[in-house]
Amino acid sequence: MGTGTIDAWTEAVSVGATRPGDLMLMYGTTMFLVATVTGQSRVPELWSTVGAFPGTRSLAGGMATSGAVTEWLRGLFGSPDHAVLLAEAAESGVGVRGLTMLPYFAGERTPIADPEARGVIAGLTAEHTRGDLYRAAQEARRTAYGTTER
């Protein structure tokens, strides 16, 4: 008898995120997370499925754009090195002087499950810098799941 699974669950197993309480974050053009739990866990913003091993369940979520947004910005800025943009973003500070980005530039999987969702850059002024925009993109990934730590 054989079994199968999807790439994100296989990735979680490959990095050892197999025990309840383990979390795996797969980050690239898109972003995906898999948390291993026990029992039925219902979190409306995430998907709940059977786990990769007996007695486990998986809570999962993903963003349709993640690294794609920072790469898009990098291209708009003339393709500077990511390290330069990260340094400029660090100078911007938490909250990016009132700039907010919703990262739904290609619809969204979780937490809103809406393929028609669109990205927003709110609060933009002529005073904002490319570092501010890059920082807003970084903060958008964190706030999409309701976390605020920076």
Steps between C-alpha positions, in 0.01 A plus 500: 500500500636843410430849616558843356512859608564851371829688476454716811431200726801322352710811562387504865610138539832571326590773752383296800178693577317178589422523872206690649610860554742500204458768235653518154510816288569459129591841359559591139295668228203393710496403867357193669493383861417163652448453874482146640230459766300221666125464493252708308610861489274750334656831411278679247795677335693175437442163335477193722586157362626163612867505589790322340519245784237306698346706781598834352313773319633791298394862510614677189483832327661678214538837338472530122773763491782543745845508348326598176410839648852581619641385165244717317605801709866422440436509124315831529799642688750404229598161649725602790639220715253366758755573776489870408121502509495313831737756654280785374189321631663464843548877512126551441403348834187321616181639351680661205383851592135416438547299181296179478507231233248223446697238303214359291654579160394164351190417703543322831482149641491545876393666717233645268465232225416745223655464153362844409667684793734775390801667656487839665765752595332748736637814658761558229641852484777669303708480819518120498814330372563173322616363836159589642325311220728199542438503877124528441519187283686317779249609763209404275603134515501508879170683546314283248490230770422738784851503648656831590848413625774650286 
